[in-house]
Each structure stands twice: as C-alpha cells, then as structure tokens.
C-alpha cells in the first residue's frame, strides 16, 4: 500500500506541475499575442479553463496526502483522546464514502453524456469527468490509508 501511495502521489504531482506549467505558458502566450501582436488565438481561453479544471481535480489527492483538508482542529483538540480517535475514524470513513460517491457520480454523468463537447474547440467532456473521477478515487484511497494512522490535526491556518 505504501509503494502504491508513493507512486500515486509522485505521478499526480508530476502531472499537476506539468498542467500548471502549461497553464502559465498558454496564458503568457495569449497575453503577448493579444496585447503586443494584436493577434489572439481563438480558443486559448477554453484550453486555459480545461488545464485549470484538470489541475484542480488531479491534484486533489495531494491535498488529502498533505492533510490540508478543512478541519475543525480546535474542536477536535478539545475532545478527550477516545472521542478524538472515534471522530477521526468517523471523519475518515465519511470522507472515503463521499469520495467514492463522487467517483460513481462522475462516471454516471459520463455515461449519460458521452458525446458532450466544449463549444469552441470541441474538447470532449469525458476528459474533465475522468480527471474528477481520478482525483476522487485517489483521495478515497488516501483517506483509507490514513485510517490506519489516524487523522492528524490538520492545518488551522486559513
């Protein structure tokens, strides 16, 4: 399980960084082409939107792994140890179940709309839905993995 988690996080991080670099490069190119050469490329906004959406969904397992989910650390810290452990277990199971429900929902949406595309560049919606399903499946796996170790206090910095 440890090797699989390391592989998942390494690949996810590499893809997320690549998407971020592509996003920055496309935005920079569009600004230069539009403002300096007065020749914007039609559809680059749609590609930018796609890269941003893909980056968010694909990077979601990294958030889970880092323990940076939104938590109520102050409330949990005030609980007795046994209640804190029980709440960690309940939170982990609920997060895993919610992520798995989202995987199912994205695949159902994909099955119901397999031919939908974006209006300008005709990018298939299955790309977005597959990225969301991947992100939620990775998050579910990492939530299950964290159940063995217990949830940490998380970040209280906003």
Secondary structure, 3 states (H helix, E strand, C coil): CHHHHHHHHHHHHHHHHHHHHHHHHHHHHHHHHHHCCCCCCCCHHHHHHHHHHHHHHHHHHHHHHHCCCCCCHHHHHCCCHHHHHHHHHHHHHHHHHHHHHHHHHHHHHHHHCCCCECCCCCCEHHHHHHHHHHHHHHHHHHHHHHHHHCCCCCCCCC
